[in-house]
Amino acid sequence: MDRTEQWTAALAVFYLATLALVYVLDEPSAWLLWAVGMVVVSGAVLIAFNRSTPVEDDSAAD
């Protein structure tokens, strides 16, 4: 597995573990906080792995 696959697996485990915890608590505010937290965490991981650095093009300088 490469680095992104490892992060995806870790994110899935984290997601399921926190989902189980919120399910046991069964509080509406916990569900709301969990949902917002998962959107933030998932978005941060997506941004981190989809961020690209510009490739230097040597032909543009010619």
One Martini backbone bead per residue (centre of mass of N, CA, C, O) as a GRO file, in nm:
protein
   62
    1MET     BB    1   0.098   0.036   0.021
    2ASP     BB    2   0.048   0.350  -0.001
    3ARG     BB    3   0.008   0.647   0.151
    4THR     BB    4  -0.291   0.700   0.066
    5GLU     BB    5  -0.401   0.420   0.152
    6GLN     BB    6  -0.329   0.446   0.450
    7TRP     BB    7  -0.497   0.701   0.505
    8THR     BB    8  -0.767   0.580   0.420
    9ALA     BB    9  -0.772   0.353   0.631
   10ALA     BB   10  -0.745   0.536   0.879
   11LEU     BB   11  -1.001   0.702   0.823
   12ALA     BB   12  -1.199   0.463   0.837
   13VAL     BB   13  -1.137   0.379   1.127
   14PHE     BB   14  -1.201   0.651   1.258
   15TYR     BB   15  -1.490   0.673   1.160
   16LEU     BB   16  -1.600   0.407   1.292
   17ALA     BB   17  -1.518   0.463   1.585
   18THR     BB   18  -1.677   0.733   1.618
   19LEU     BB   19  -1.950   0.621   1.534
   20ALA     BB   20  -1.980   0.421   1.769
   21LEU     BB   21  -1.967   0.629   1.994
   22VAL     BB   22  -2.213   0.802   1.905
   23TYR     BB   23  -2.417   0.570   1.908
   24VAL     BB   24  -2.398   0.518   2.214
   25LEU     BB   25  -2.472   0.805   2.311
   26ASP     BB   26  -2.723   0.937   2.161
   27GLU     BB   27  -2.668   1.249   2.084
   28PRO     BB   28  -2.743   1.518   1.902
   29SER     BB   29  -2.481   1.684   1.952
   30ALA     BB   30  -2.284   1.455   1.878
   31TRP     BB   31  -2.376   1.420   1.587
   32LEU     BB   32  -2.310   1.705   1.494
   33LEU     BB   33  -2.008   1.708   1.570
   34TRP     BB   34  -1.932   1.461   1.404
   35ALA     BB   35  -2.012   1.565   1.126
   36VAL     BB   36  -1.831   1.813   1.123
   37GLY     BB   37  -1.564   1.665   1.181
   38MET     BB   38  -1.568   1.480   0.925
   39VAL     BB   39  -1.562   1.705   0.719
   40VAL     BB   40  -1.296   1.833   0.810
   41VAL     BB   41  -1.112   1.585   0.794
   42SER     BB   42  -1.170   1.500   0.502
   43GLY     BB   43  -1.097   1.770   0.372
   44ALA     BB   44  -0.804   1.785   0.470
   45VAL     BB   45  -0.710   1.526   0.330
   46LEU     BB   46  -0.785   1.604   0.043
   47ILE     BB   47  -0.613   1.857   0.026
   48ALA     BB   48  -0.338   1.730   0.093
   49PHE     BB   49  -0.350   1.515  -0.162
   50ASN     BB   50  -0.439   1.743  -0.401
   51ARG     BB   51  -0.198   1.898  -0.378
   52SER     BB   52  -0.008   2.087  -0.608
   53THR     BB   53   0.290   2.130  -0.761
   54PRO     BB   54   0.454   2.307  -0.966
   55VAL     BB   55   0.592   2.251  -1.272
   56GLU     BB   56   0.883   2.292  -1.416
   57ASP     BB   57   0.931   2.468  -1.727
   58ASP     BB   58   1.197   2.489  -1.944
   59SER     BB   59   1.054   2.589  -2.216
   60ALA     BB   60   0.951   2.875  -2.116
   61ALA     BB   61   1.245   3.018  -2.114
   62ASP     BB   62   1.306   3.008  -2.439
   0.00000   0.00000   0.00000
